[in-house]
Amino acid sequence: MSTSISLLTEIPEELHESLQHYLDTHPNWDQDQVFAVALSVFLLQNEKKQAAKSSKTYKNCAKVYLENLFKQS
């Protein structure tokens, strides 16, 4: 069972408009799912360690990414 944490953040208006357009045209996605995928892929791509793929943090990010990417509404 995964635990969710609520975040409050400010983003540029242009980014919000793009996000809203994406959500309007992709009804199977929601804002939380988009943020979870975006944050997890960012962390996966920016891992500094060579052995990152075997680390628990890397595996957790990959799990969140894949679960949200293929989530069914």
Secondary structure, 3 states (H helix, E strand, C coil): CCCCCCCCCCCCHHHHHHHHHHHHHCCCCCHHHHHHHHHHHHHHHCCCCCCHHHCHHHHHHHHHHHHHHCCCC
